[in-house]
Amino acid sequence: MVESLIFHKDTQNEGLFTERELREKGLSPSHYANVLHYARSGFEGCRADVDRSDNVLYGIGLMDNAKRFQTTLSYLNLSLPENFGNLREQFQSRHKDVVAELERRNNPLESQRTDSRFLEISPDYFMERVVETVKANYDSGALAELHVDPFFCYIRPVAYRSDLRHNREIVDSLGVFGLRHEPVFEISVRAARPYIKGNPKLVVSPEGVISPHLNYKLGINYVPYGRGKDEAVYNGFSEVLFTTPRSDKPFVAFAQRVKDPLINEGGGENFFGFTQDGRIITPPASNGRILPGTKRALVIEIARNLGLVVQEEEIPLHELKQLKGVFLTGTWAGLEQVEVIFDPVTDDVALYQPGSIEPLNILQAEYKAVIKGGKLAAKANEAVRNRIRTPILTLNS
């Protein structure tokens, strides 16, 4: 088996390495890495698909991923946020008497700016490194399965705070303050199959979820999502469906309680419903409770170009049975129609008939044609396909 190459960048190192080389060079996180103790990480999910008509591997929506990654880096203070140093200037300029008193007490503000480390990852740099990493792994033979359907290239950029180093040696340092710890940007790739097999069977999370940063793609968000996914798969379901917290759960006593939970999203996908009057509805990205998925936005655009009505609106959990159909979207998941949703709290079951709603079948086929190539039903989606696809390489014959 060919060992894959990982792109690695920190403030002192940059290049493609195998996992073994990263360990040998001391670039892998140690026990003292900030990310292991304080969850300072964020990532992206990207993909590249082979268009069998020209045998070219195309990156899909990579610039959208790159721009979202920028917001993640800033939110985690892995890149230097705008106006990050304003607190000191505000305090010193507006409270000179207090500043003078602190100096008299020999306890002035001591900035850690000179020791702080940040990444500079522009969208163009992100794109270039993704293309470089995919090409290097294809040339090495690590992506040989791309020659066979249904494999595609799954791309995982990640950024995190690693170890505090002095003269390249790891310092045994713990503590929530992490700006002196090495910021790391890495990209791995793999030949992958579809994330969900067939029509998903969902189970509703008994607890629901609440978080101030669900609209960022952070590692910490996937703690409740991972727990829910684990229980779902362990019990034979495909995925978990999250809602706002249930009113009877004590752990949300501090939060706004709702008697009827509102649907958020799946454990790794965005949620869409198809109503009895032929509309597609999806929870609004503006509510701060869902990840604004790049493929969610793409599906909305494709659907509207097909003449379908798409509306962002809140969807109460009890309305699941009133929907004619449900589907999920995600970078790895694609677009999949849901077969059943079970709520273990109320014992309610919503059963659907995937493939029975012609507009959804057309949308599913159109999405696949935009991603992988093929005949399109809407001429406007040709411009969409040309915009989102970045040619990376031509497969060897």
C-alpha positions in Angstrom: 0.0 0.0 0.0 1.4 3.4 -1.0 1.8 5.8 1.9 0.0 9.1 1.3 1.6 12.5 1.4 0.4 15.2 3.8 1.0 18.8 3.2 2.3 20.5 6.4 2.9 24.2 7.1 3.8 25.9 10.4 5.9 29.0 11.0 9.2 27.1 10.4 8.4 24.2 8.1 6.5 23.7 4.8 6.3 20.8 2.5 4.9 17.3 1.7 5.6 14.6 4.2 4.5 11.1 5.0 3.0 10.5 8.4 6.2 8.7 9.4 8.3 11.6 8.3 6.1 14.1 10.3 6.7 12.0 13.4 10.5 11.6 12.8 10.9 15.3 12.3 8.9 16.1 15.5 6.1 17.8 13.6 3.3 15.7 14.9 1.5 16.9 18.0 3.0 15.7 21.3 1.2 15.1 24.6 1.5 18.8 25.3 -0.1 20.1 22.1 -2.6 22.8 22.7 -5.2 21.2 20.5 -5.3 17.9 22.5 -6.2 19.7 25.7 -8.2 22.8 24.6 -9.8 21.7 21.2 -8.2 24.6 19.2 -8.9 23.2 15.7 -10.9 23.7 12.6 -11.1 22.0 9.2 -12.7 21.8 5.8 -14.2 19.0 3.8 -13.4 19.3 0.1 -13.7 16.9 -2.9 -12.5 16.4 -6.4 -14.4 14.2 -8.9 -13.4 12.6 -12.2 -15.4 13.6 -15.2 -15.4 10.3 -17.2 -16.1 12.1 -20.4 -12.6 13.8 -20.5 -10.9 11.8 -17.7 -10.1 15.0 -15.8 -10.1 15.3 -12.0 -11.9 18.5 -11.0 -11.9 20.2 -7.6 -15.4 21.1 -6.7 -16.1 24.5 -5.1 -12.6 24.8 -3.7 -12.7 28.6 -3.5 -15.9 28.4 -1.4 -14.0 26.1 0.9 -11.0 28.4 1.0 -13.1 31.4 1.9 -14.9 29.6 4.7 -11.6 28.3 6.0 -10.5 31.9 6.3 -13.4 32.6 8.8 -12.5 29.5 10.7 -8.8 30.5 11.1 -9.8 34.0 12.3 -12.3 32.6 14.7 -9.8 30.3 16.3 -7.1 33.0 16.4 -4.9 30.8 14.2 -4.6 33.8 11.8 -4.4 37.3 13.3 -8.0 38.6 13.5 -8.7 42.1 12.4 -8.5 44.6 15.3 -7.1 41.9 17.6 -4.8 44.4 19.3 -7.3 47.1 19.9 -8.1 46.2 23.5 -4.6 47.4 24.7 -4.8 50.7 22.8 -8.4 51.4 24.0 -7.4 50.7 27.6 -4.2 52.8 27.5 -5.7 55.8 25.7 -9.0 56.0 27.7 -7.8 55.1 31.2 -4.4 56.8 31.5 -4.8 57.2 35.2 -5.3 53.5 35.7 -2.3 52.8 33.4 -0.2 55.1 35.5 -1.3 53.5 38.7 -0.5 50.0 37.4 3.0 51.2 36.4 3.4 52.7 39.9 2.5 49.3 41.3 5.1 47.8 39.0 2.4 45.7 37.3 1.9 47.2 33.8 0.3 45.5 30.9 2.8 43.0 29.4 2.0 42.2 25.8 2.7 38.7 24.4 2.7 40.0 20.9 6.3 39.4 20.1 6.0 35.7 21.0 2.7 35.1 19.3 2.5 33.0 16.2 -0.1 33.1 13.4 -0.7 31.5 10.1 -1.2 33.4 6.8 -3.3 31.3 4.5 -4.9 33.2 1.7 -7.6 31.6 -0.4 -5.2 31.4 -3.4 -2.6 29.7 -1.3 -5.2 27.3 0.0 -6.2 26.4 -3.5 -2.6 26.0 -4.7 -1.7 23.7 -1.8 -4.8 21.6 -2.3 -3.9 21.1 -6.0 -0.3 20.4 -5.2 -1.2 17.8 -2.5 -3.7 16.0 -4.8 -1.2 15.9 -7.7 1.6 14.6 -5.5 -0.5 11.8 -4.1 -1.8 10.8 -7.5 1.7 10.7 -9.0 2.8 8.5 -6.0 0.0 6.0 -6.6 -1.8 6.8 -3.4 -5.0 7.7 -5.4 -5.0 4.8 -7.8 -8.6 4.0 -6.9 -9.8 7.2 -8.6 -9.8 5.2 -11.9 -12.8 3.2 -10.6 -16.3 4.4 -9.9 -17.7 5.4 -7.4 -14.4 6.6 -5.9 -13.7 10.3 -5.7 -10.9 12.3 -4.0 -11.8 13.5 -0.5 -9.6 16.4 0.7 -9.2 17.3 4.4 -7.5 20.6 5.2 -7.1 21.1 8.9 -5.6 23.8 11.2 -4.8 23.6 14.8 -2.5 24.8 17.6 0.2 22.3 18.2 3.2 22.5 20.6 5.2 25.3 22.1 8.7 25.0 20.7 12.0 26.7 21.6 14.8 26.3 19.1 12.7 23.6 17.5 12.5 21.6 20.7 9.1 20.9 22.3 8.6 22.7 25.6 6.4 20.9 28.3 3.8 23.6 28.3 0.1 23.5 29.2 -2.4 26.4 29.6 -5.4 27.9 27.8 -3.3 30.7 26.4 -2.2 29.3 23.1 -0.7 32.0 20.9 2.8 30.9 21.5 2.0 27.3 20.4 2.8 26.5 16.8 -0.1 27.0 14.4 -0.3 24.2 11.9 -2.0 23.9 8.5 -2.2 20.5 7.0 -3.9 18.8 4.0 -4.5 15.1 3.5 -6.3 13.4 0.6 -7.8 10.0 0.1 -9.8 8.0 -2.5 -13.2 7.7 -0.9 -16.6 6.1 -1.5 -19.9 7.9 -0.7 -20.2 8.7 3.0 -23.8 7.3 3.3 -24.8 4.1 1.6 -28.2 4.2 0.0 -31.2 6.1 1.3 -30.3 7.3 4.9 -32.3 6.2 8.0 -32.2 8.9 10.6 -32.7 9.0 14.3 -33.5 12.2 16.1 -31.0 13.2 18.9 -32.9 12.9 22.2 -31.1 15.9 23.6 -30.7 18.4 20.7 -27.8 20.7 20.6 -26.9 24.3 21.5 -23.6 26.0 20.8 -22.4 29.6 20.1 -20.3 28.5 17.1 -22.2 25.9 15.1 -21.9 28.2 12.0 -18.1 27.6 12.0 -16.4 24.3 11.0 -14.7 23.6 14.3 -13.5 20.3 15.7 -15.3 20.9 19.0 -18.7 21.1 17.2 -18.3 17.4 16.4 -18.3 16.2 20.0 -22.1 16.1 20.3 -22.4 15.3 16.5 -19.9 12.4 17.0 -21.7 11.1 20.0 -25.0 11.2 18.2 -23.6 9.5 15.1 -22.0 6.8 17.2 -25.3 5.9 18.8 -27.2 6.1 15.5 -24.8 3.7 13.7 -24.5 1.4 16.7 -28.2 0.9 16.5 -28.5 0.4 12.8 -29.3 3.9 11.6 -27.3 5.9 9.0 -27.2 9.3 10.7 -28.4 11.5 13.5 -30.7 14.5 13.1 -30.1 17.4 15.5 -32.7 19.9 16.7 -32.8 22.8 19.2 -32.6 21.5 22.8 -35.7 19.8 24.2 -37.5 21.7 26.9 -37.2 18.9 29.5 -33.4 18.6 29.4 -31.8 20.1 32.6 -28.5 20.8 30.9 -30.2 23.5 28.8 -31.8 25.3 31.8 -29.7 28.4 31.0 -30.8 28.5 27.4 -34.0 29.5 25.7 -36.2 26.4 25.9 -38.6 25.4 23.2 -41.6 23.1 23.7 -41.4 22.0 20.1 -37.8 21.6 18.9 -36.7 23.1 15.6 -34.7 21.1 13.1 -31.1 22.1 12.7 -29.1 19.6 10.6 -27.6 16.1 10.4 -24.5 15.0 12.1 -22.5 15.9 8.9 -25.0 17.2 6.5 -27.5 20.0 5.9 -31.3 19.2 6.0 -33.9 19.8 3.3 -37.6 19.0 3.2 -40.0 18.8 0.2 -43.4 20.0 1.1 -46.8 18.8 -0.1 -47.2 22.0 -2.2 -43.9 21.3 -4.0 -41.5 23.7 -2.2 -38.1 22.8 -0.9 -37.5 24.2 2.6 -34.3 24.2 4.7 -33.4 25.8 8.0 -32.0 29.3 7.5 -28.2 29.7 7.7 -28.8 33.1 9.4 -30.1 31.4 12.6 -26.5 30.6 13.7 -27.5 27.0 14.5 -26.3 25.3 11.3 -23.1 25.1 9.3 -23.5 27.2 6.1 -22.6 24.2 3.9 -20.8 24.9 0.6 -22.8 22.1 -1.0 -26.0 23.4 0.6 -25.5 26.7 -1.2 -24.7 24.8 -4.4 -27.9 22.7 -4.2 -30.0 25.7 -3.6 -28.6 27.4 -6.7 -29.0 24.3 -8.9 -32.6 23.8 -7.7 -33.6 27.4 -8.4 -32.1 27.1 -11.9 -34.4 24.1 -12.4 -37.3 26.3 -11.6 -37.9 24.8 -8.1 -38.9 27.0 -5.2 -36.4 27.0 -2.4 -37.2 28.8 0.9 -35.2 29.1 4.1 -37.5 28.8 7.0 -37.7 27.2 10.5 -39.0 23.6 10.4 -40.6 22.3 13.7 -39.8 18.7 14.4 -43.4 17.7 14.6 -43.9 18.7 10.9 -41.7 15.9 9.7 -44.7 13.7 8.9 -46.3 16.5 6.9 -43.3 16.6 4.5 -43.6 14.7 1.3 -39.8 14.0 1.2 -36.5 14.8 2.9 -33.0 14.9 1.7 -29.5 15.6 3.1 -26.6 17.4 1.4 -22.9 17.4 2.2 -19.4 17.4 0.6 -18.8 13.8 1.4 -22.5 12.7 1.5 -23.5 14.3 -1.8 -27.3 14.6 -2.1 -29.3 11.7 -0.7 -33.0 11.2 -0.2 -34.0 10.0 3.3 -36.1 6.9 3.9 -37.1 7.1 7.5 -36.7 9.4 10.6 -37.3 8.0 14.0 -37.8 10.1 17.2 -37.0 7.9 20.2 -38.4 10.5 22.6 -42.0 10.7 21.1 -41.7 7.3 19.4 -42.8 9.0 16.2 -41.7 7.7 12.8 -41.8 9.6 9.5 -41.5 7.2 6.5 -40.8 8.5 3.0 -40.5 6.9 -0.5 -37.2 7.9 -2.0 -37.4 8.0 -5.8 -41.1 8.7 -5.8 -40.9 12.5 -6.1 -39.9 13.4 -9.7 -38.6 17.0 -8.9 -36.2 15.5 -6.3 -35.0 12.8 -8.7 -34.3 15.5 -11.3 -32.5 17.6 -8.7 -30.4 14.7 -7.6 -29.4 13.8 -11.1 -28.6 17.5 -11.9 -26.4 17.8 -8.8 -24.5 14.7 -9.9 -24.1 16.1 -13.5 -22.8 19.4 -12.2 -20.3 17.6 -10.0 -19.2 14.7 -12.1 -20.2 15.8 -15.7 -23.0 14.7 -17.9 -26.1 16.1 -19.5 -27.8 19.0 -17.6 -31.5 19.7 -17.5 -31.1 23.5 -17.0 -28.8 25.5 -19.2 -28.1 27.9 -16.3 -26.4 25.1 -14.5 -23.7 24.9 -17.2 -22.4 28.2 -15.9 -22.6 26.8 -12.4 -20.5 23.8 -13.4 -17.9 25.9 -15.1 -17.6 28.2 -12.1 -17.2 25.6 -9.4 -14.9 23.1 -11.1 -11.2 23.5 -11.0 -9.2 21.1 -13.2 -6.4 19.5 -11.2 -5.0 16.7 -13.4 -5.8 14.3 -16.2 -5.9 10.6 -15.2 -3.3 8.3 -16.8 -4.8 6.0 -19.4 
